Amino acid sequence: MLKQLDTLIGFVVVMSLVSLLITIATQMLSALLALRGLNLAKGLESLALRMDPSLAKEIPGQKKSVAKDLVDWILTDELVSDSIFSKRTAEFLMRWQRASAIRVDDVLDVLRKLSASKPPEVPQHVVDAARTILEKFDQLKRDADAKSAEGIDYRSLLPALIQREGIAAIDQVKAASDVAMRQVEAWFNSAQDRARQWFTMNTRVVTVICACIAAFGIQLDAFALLKHLSSDSELRARLFASAPSITAQAQEFKDEISPFGETAHRRAVARLTNDWPAAGKLSWSADVTSDAALQSAMWPQFTNLFTNQAEAVFYLYTNSIHTPNSADIKAMEERMAGIQTELGSAGIDLIPSPYPDLCHWIGPFPHFVGLLASAALLSLGAPFWFNSLKTLTNLRPALAQQVEKNPRAAGQQQS
């Protein structure tokens, strides 16, 4: 019984390490392909079309809509973009020029800036589109103001503005003027949620592709691996011994890549302290698990530390925790090398030697099925395998005690 469990643990260890490599590769590809900015652009495009469907028309001579071009101008503006590339130097660089996070106030600020621009600095269709969106927003405010004003007898209230009733009436009108902003914010949040869903779907597709490449590239045959582990007790022992280290690595990497973890917080603070020394006083809250929780937990600290600059610094902070930089990519590369070393020390060679030629790459049919099985299993993702590894390693001590108490089971284990 222990032999079978150790075989399974060894198999899960290998799958966990390879899955971790795939997760790292997925994170690197997501950053290199700028998937966050791409999906944010799609979300904002849907918001623009919601406010003015006429922006769906194509730009003459170009294969994109006015809404898409407007969004590209918004996300590449120096007010919001932290790209290392010069603004709009070339169309093919657009993917890497877009910001990966933005606030609704920033959108409105850039729209006002674009609406005041003149060709050829900004294309006329972008200027017109920005003005149209701002006009729609102003119309929402006017509608809200008109609706809130219904039923208020200003003739009787205005002479007594200093009285409580008059002040309350003005407060009522003032509050109503924020209705349009709240409505736009609701649409904006909906667009942001949609962008996050698209990003999750994109990363999932990248994970599946990387799983297939890994399984076939390193010739990882799931059935052959199980057979090898079943017949090699030393390999099983080495893999079992490496399980605690692998679990620790998984937790460290999870903290590194999560935007809602202390590691990401420290990384963002380190980037901010050069220009904003007070950022070093920011403390992390373990309750942060989403953007909404981040806003709730961290915003009061920014208002206390930065007063008038709070919004600008908070934007830089949130953008930083969501966007890995070159140092983060380098750290991922180093972790990949460490995982390969870990597998090598356990007796698992990722790259078979000699490497099969193209004719035998997918080999006989059983080998091909084993490769497909590995690809399917790896596509489950690193969290699945690390949770499985934790469960199995916790189960083994209890099973070992059962075997020790049962001589017959112990005899079968020795055989």
C-alpha positions, 0 to 999 in steps of 0.5 A: 500500500505504501509503495503505491502511495509513494509512487503516486506522491512521486508522480505528483511531485514531478507533475507539480514541478513541471506545472510550476514551470508552466505557470512561470512560463504563462506569467512571463508570456502574459507579461511579454504579450501585455495581455492585461493591457490588451484586455483592458483595452477591450473592456474600455472599448465596450464601455465606449460603445455602450455610451455611443454605439456610433463609435463602432464605425470603421476608420477609413483606410484602417481595420479598426473602429473609432472606439478602439482607436480612442481607447488606444489613445487613452491607454497610451497617454502619458497620464496613464501609461507607464510603458518604456516605449515612446508614445505611439511610435509604431502601430505594432508596439501598441500592445506594449504601450497601453496601460494595464490599469486605469481609474475612471477619473483618469479616463475622463481627464484624458478624454478632456485632454483629447477633446481640446487637442487639434490635428495633426497632433491627434486625429480628428476622429479621436477628438470628435469621439472624445467630445462625443463621450464627454457630451454623453457624460454631461447629458447624464449629469443634466438628466440627473439634475433635472430628475432630482429637481422635480418637486422642489419649490425653489421660490419658497426655499431660495429666500431662506437659504440660510435655513436648514430646509434651503441648505438641505435642498441644495445638498439634495441637488448637489448629491444628484449631480453625482448620479451620472458619475456613479452610473459611469463608474458602474459601467466602468467597473463592469468593463473592468470585470469583463477585462479581468474575465478575458484576461483569466480566459487568455491565461488559461488558454496560454496554460493549456498551450504551454502544457501541450508544448511541455508534455511533447517537448520534454517527452513526458509520458505519464504512463511511462513515468508511473511505471518507472516510479513503481520499479525504482524505490530510490527514485521514489524516496528522493522525490518524497524527500523533496516534497516539503521543499517543493511545497514551500517553493509553490507557496513562495511563487504563489505569493510572488505572482499574486497582486494581492499578496505582501510580496507584490506590496513590498515590490510596489513600495520599493518602486515608489520610494525613490520618488515618494519616500513616504511610501515606505510607511505603507503597511500591508493588510492580509485581508486584501484579496481583490481590487475592491478590498485593496481600495478599502484597505489601502486608500486611507493610508494614501490619503494620510501620507500623500494628501493632495497627491494621494490619487496619483500615487495610489494609481502608480501603486495599483498599476505596479502590483498588477504589472511585473517588470523586467526584474520580476521576469528575471526572478521568474527565469531564475526560479525556472532554473532552480526547479530544473536543478531540483528535478535533476537532483531528484533523478528526473531529467526534463530533456531526454537523452538522446532526444528522439528524432522527429519520426519517433517524437510521438513514438508508438501509439501508447507513447502518444497516448501517454503524452496526451495524458500528460498534457491534459494533466498538466493543464489542470494547473499548478494549484491543483497539483500542489494541493494534491501533493499536500494532501498525499504527504499528510496522508502518508504518516497515517498510512505508514502507522497502519502498515506498521500495525499490520504485519501482512500489509508490511510484508506486501510492502517489502515484497 
